[in-house]
Amino acid sequence: GETTIADPSNTGIVEVRAYKDVDFTFTPSEGETITGKSNKDLRLPTGFYTVKAKGFTIPDIIIRRGKHIIVEAIDKGKIHVNYIQHGTVVWVTDIHGNKVASGWTNGSAGGIPPIPPGTYTVATDIAQMENVAVRSGETTTIDLSGIGRLSVEMELDGKPAGKNTQYFVMNKKGERIALNYLGKEVILPIGNSYTVTCMGNKWDNVKINEEELTNLQVYDYGQLSVWPGHNNYFYTVYDMDEKKVTSYYTQYTRFLKTGTYNVIIAKDYKVLKTTKVTINENRTTVIERKE
């Protein structure tokens, strides 16, 4: 509810600025506590106040008659990255991918500038950590000094494949902390176990050894190629329970889990061919067009 002030002429206005909407309490040296919100003007009787929010206290704020004061309530936080390479560039982006700050590992040249509290992605040229929490007035340390490397690869017909397919790395809490494309490496701190996912594959309790490469191979997947060299036909793939699995144009291949499928090839809604195929692990199954 609203606070009734006995003498409105003996008041001032305060605005507590924060990076998000926060409830604050204003406790005078004498009298009752008043509640307000950040980023909004609040009229208070003159006097001394202690301003509090969750985990944050500002003592001795002075409200003067007829004056408007602004209080910067939430301090910025810092990120410090310990890394085997001194003076490596670090980029910090927000959850939308917007650049927030850039700086250097190990505190070189001032390190990374302070940033507002929030959740960020922190990346070097070869390492990326997601869901990094930055708290008001605190320093979040990312330790990449004891690290190992991880990659996930896929082989088809004896050659690397899936260069445009991503894999994801989660910590014990299930938070995604890194990602990259098949055949590319991520750098991870040692001493932890990770969960790695890619397409339908999942690896639990993956251990990273210092200065070693842990390589995971995509399993139970092959590839389907339909009428290669004949473009703009449309094919649909169904499993043995007649559930649609995927559909695409013939100029594009598709990764499929190993197993047997029914494939319907059509153009302009006219079915041209129906056939059954078997997808084998790490192999490309080709449906040739026979004139």
Secondary structure in CASP SS format (residue, H / E / C, confidence):
PFRMAT SS
TARGET T0000
AUTHOR 0000-0000-0000
METHOD secondary structure of the structure
MODEL  1
G C 1.00
E C 1.00
T C 1.00
T C 1.00
I C 1.00
A C 1.00
D C 1.00
P C 1.00
S C 1.00
N C 1.00
T E 1.00
G E 1.00
I E 1.00
V E 1.00
E E 1.00
V E 1.00
R E 1.00
A C 1.00
Y C 1.00
K C 1.00
D C 1.00
V C 1.00
D E 1.00
F E 1.00
T E 1.00
F E 1.00
T E 1.00
P E 1.00
S C 1.00
E C 1.00
G C 1.00
E C 1.00
T C 1.00
I E 1.00
T E 1.00
G E 1.00
K E 1.00
S C 1.00
N C 1.00
K C 1.00
D E 1.00
L E 1.00
R E 1.00
L E 1.00
P E 1.00
T C 1.00
G E 1.00
F E 1.00
Y E 1.00
T E 1.00
V E 1.00
K E 1.00
A E 1.00
K C 1.00
G C 1.00
F E 1.00
T E 1.00
I E 1.00
P E 1.00
D E 1.00
I E 1.00
I E 1.00
I E 1.00
R C 1.00
R C 1.00
G C 1.00
K C 1.00
H E 1.00
I E 1.00
I E 1.00
V E 1.00
E E 1.00
A C 1.00
I C 1.00
D C 1.00
K C 1.00
G E 1.00
K E 1.00
I E 1.00
H E 1.00
V E 1.00
N E 1.00
Y E 1.00
I C 1.00
Q C 1.00
H C 1.00
G C 1.00
T C 1.00
V E 1.00
V E 1.00
W E 1.00
V E 1.00
T E 1.00
D C 1.00
I C 1.00
H C 1.00
G C 1.00
N C 1.00
K E 1.00
V E 1.00
A E 1.00
S E 1.00
G E 1.00
W E 1.00
T H 1.00
N H 1.00
G H 1.00
S H 1.00
A H 1.00
G H 1.00
G C 1.00
I C 1.00
P C 1.00
P C 1.00
I E 1.00
P C 1.00
P C 1.00
G E 1.00
T E 1.00
Y E 1.00
T E 1.00
V E 1.00
A E 1.00
T C 1.00
D C 1.00
I C 1.00
A C 1.00
Q E 1.00
M E 1.00
E E 1.00
N E 1.00
V E 1.00
A E 1.00
V E 1.00
R C 1.00
S C 1.00
G C 1.00
E C 1.00
T E 1.00
T E 1.00
T E 1.00
I E 1.00
D E 1.00
L E 1.00
S C 1.00
G C 1.00
I E 1.00
G E 1.00
R E 1.00
L E 1.00
S E 1.00
V E 1.00
E E 1.00
M E 1.00
E E 1.00
L E 1.00
D C 1.00
G C 1.00
K E 1.00
P E 1.00
A E 1.00
G C 1.00
K C 1.00
N C 1.00
T C 1.00
Q E 1.00
Y E 1.00
F E 1.00
V E 1.00
M E 1.00
N C 1.00
K C 1.00
K C 1.00
G C 1.00
E C 1.00
R E 1.00
I E 1.00
A E 1.00
L E 1.00
N E 1.00
Y E 1.00
L C 1.00
G C 1.00
K C 1.00
E E 1.00
V E 1.00
I E 1.00
L E 1.00
P E 1.00
I C 1.00
G C 1.00
N C 1.00
S E 1.00
Y E 1.00
T E 1.00
V E 1.00
T E 1.00
C E 1.00
M C 1.00
G C 1.00
N E 1.00
K E 1.00
W E 1.00
D E 1.00
N E 1.00
V E 1.00
K E 1.00
I C 1.00
N C 1.00
E C 1.00
E C 1.00
E C 1.00
L E 1.00
T E 1.00
N E 1.00
L E 1.00
Q E 1.00
V C 1.00
Y C 1.00
D C 1.00
Y E 1.00
G E 1.00
Q E 1.00
L E 1.00
S E 1.00
V E 1.00
W C 1.00
P C 1.00
G C 1.00
H C 1.00
N C 1.00
N C 1.00
Y C 1.00
F E 1.00
Y E 1.00
T E 1.00
V E 1.00
Y E 1.00
D C 1.00
M C 1.00
D C 1.00
E C 1.00
K C 1.00
K E 1.00
V E 1.00
T E 1.00
S E 1.00
Y E 1.00
Y E 1.00
T C 1.00
Q C 1.00
Y C 1.00
T C 1.00
R E 1.00
F E 1.00
L E 1.00
K E 1.00
T C 1.00
G E 1.00
T E 1.00
Y E 1.00
N E 1.00
V E 1.00
I E 1.00
I E 1.00
A E 1.00
K E 1.00
D C 1.00
Y C 1.00
K E 1.00
V E 1.00
L E 1.00
K E 1.00
T E 1.00
T E 1.00
K E 1.00
V E 1.00
T E 1.00
I E 1.00
N C 1.00
E C 1.00
N C 1.00
R C 1.00
T E 1.00
T E 1.00
V E 1.00
I E 1.00
E C 1.00
R C 1.00
K C 1.00
E C 1.00
END
